[in-house]
Amino acid sequence: MIGWWGAVGYGVLGAVIGVPAGFIISASRHLFD
């Protein structure tokens, strides 16, 4: 069973993965546009 800490962990993990990925995608769009 995933408790409150599991939800927090998933949120942090998603932010750590999602923020750099979004930055790279937007940067590459600027470069290749």
Secondary structure, 3 states (H helix, E strand, C coil): CCCHHHHHHHHHHHHHHHHHHHHHHHHHHHHHC
